[in-house]
């Protein structure tokens, strides 16, 4: 799976989670809806951080999203 797609999925998880939190609070829905939204928002946020670290820190500059990092064993 490409890194760009993972970033988009992370953003979608976060947006859906925040939307569920707001919808649950405004419409006075079951607290389970708010909890699910909270968990989705947290998971999306963590995933965004991991994708950022993988893309910009681990892979290094100049690598595109299709390449995998090569570990030099010398």
Secondary structure, DSSP 8 states (H G I E B T S, - for coil): --HHHHHHHHHHHHHHHHHHHHHHHHTT--HHHHHHHHHHHHHHHHHHHHHHIIIIIIS-TT--TT--------
